[in-house]
């Protein structure tokens, strides 16, 4: 039987696919993942079909490839699980919680303070926070660059004073 012929390979696939999935499932204990791995290995076998002189060579290739792929998959899962455990440990600490609560409070307070600025000043500060340069803000609002600098200075001074009061609460 010539393995390189499409019909013969299809027959071998139909015959060998279920036991190869069972083999992979013995490693993984996840039949869906086992099927994915076996399908990938059969694709590789099809690409190398001219190398196989016998069914035994093909079976040997399938067994070794499935074993190696399953082991690699399990190693990958182990790395993912270690990373998840590390993230859970660091994210579940009280300090992590407090840091994020404080950050949320500061950001909320900052945006409330920005909204209390005079309208023109507020627009300039928001555009500056979006990363626009003084010249880009001046062009966008159709005002002089000196007006932008002056309003930005006033806005930042007001925000600085407002935020200093907030920081005194955290000390």
N, C-alpha and C positions, 0 to 999 in steps of 0.2 A: 504494500500500500504506500503510494507516494504522498507524503504529508504535505508537500508543496502545492498539490492540486486543491483548489478551493472546495470542491465537494467533499473530498476526503477530510480536509481540515474541519469543515462544518460537522461532519459525522463524529469526528474525535471530540470536538467541542461539546456537542450534545451529550456524548457519553461521559466525558471527563469533568464537565463543569460541576455537576452536583457533588461528586466526591471531593473535588478541590475546594468548593465552598465549605464543605463540612470540615475539611482540614484547616482552612483559614479560621473558621469559626471556633475550632478547638483552641487556637491561640488567643483570639480576640474576645470571644464570648459576645459577639455583636455581628449577627448574621448579615445585616445590611452593609456594614463596613467590609465584612468578609467577601460579599459579592462584588463590591467595588474593586477590591484588591485583585480578586481572581479575574475579573474582566480586564483590568489593566495588564495583568500578566499574560492573558491570552492574546491581547493586542501585541505585546512585545514578542510573543511566540510566533504570531502570524508574520510580523516584520522580519523575524529570523528563520522563517519556515524552511528555507533552503539549507540551513545548517543541520537540521535534524535528519539523520539517516534512518531512524527507526522510531517506533512508537515509544520504546523504552527511553530513548534519548529525550524525546519530548516530555514524557512523564517526569524524568529526572529533573529537567529544566523547570517544569512547573512546580515540583515539590520544593526545590531549593529556592526558587524565586518567591514562592508564596511564604515560605518560612522566613526568609530575609525581609520581605516587605512587611509581614506582620510584626516582626521584632522591631523594625524601624518605626512602624506606626505606634507601637506600645511605648517606645522610647520617646517619641514626639509627645504622646499623651502625658507621659511622666513629666516632661519639661513644662508643658502647659499647666499641669496640676500644681507643680511647685511654684510657678509664677502666680497662679490664682491664690494659692495659700498665702504667699508672701504679701500680695496686694490686700487680701482680706485682713491679715494681721495688722498691717500698717494702717489700713483705712478704718479699722474698728477701734483704734485706740481713742481714749478720751481726748488726748491732745489734738488728734486729727479732727475730731468733731468740733472742739472749741475753736480751732483755727478757722474752720470753714464757717462756723456761725459768726465769728467776728468779721471775717471777710465779707460775708453776705450783708451784715449790718453796715459795715463801712461803705460798701458799694451802694447800698440802698440810700444811706445818708448822703453820699456824694451826689447821686442823681436827684434827690429831693432838693439839695442845696443848689444844684445847677438850675433846676426848674424855678427857683425863687429869684434868680438873677434877672435883671432887666432884659427885655426881649432881644435887643441887639447884641448885648453882651453874651446872653445865653447861646444865640446862634453861633457866635464866634468860638466860644468854648467848645461847643458840641462838634463843630467842624474841625477844630484843633485836635480833639480827642479821636476823631476819625482819621487823623494822620495828615490832614492838609497843611501845607505851609502857609505862612502869612500872606504871601503873594497869591496863592491859590484861593484862599478865603476872600481876599480883597476882590479878585476877579469874579468869584462866584456871587458875592453879595453886591458887587458893583459899588464898592466904597474904596477909599484910599488905604494904602498899606499902613499909614500912620494911625488911621482910625482903628484898624485891626489891632495894632500893637497897643494902643491906649486902652481899648475895650478889653483886650485879653489881659492886660496888666491889672485892670480894675477887677475883672472876674476872678482871676487867680488869687488876688489879695483877699477878696470876699470868701472864696472857697477855703483858702488857707486858714483864715480866722474861724470859719465855721467848723472845719475839721479839727482844729486844735482843741475846741471845746469837746468834741467827741472823744478825742484821744485822752483827755483828762479823765473821762469816765472809765477808761480801761486801765488806768494806772492804779 
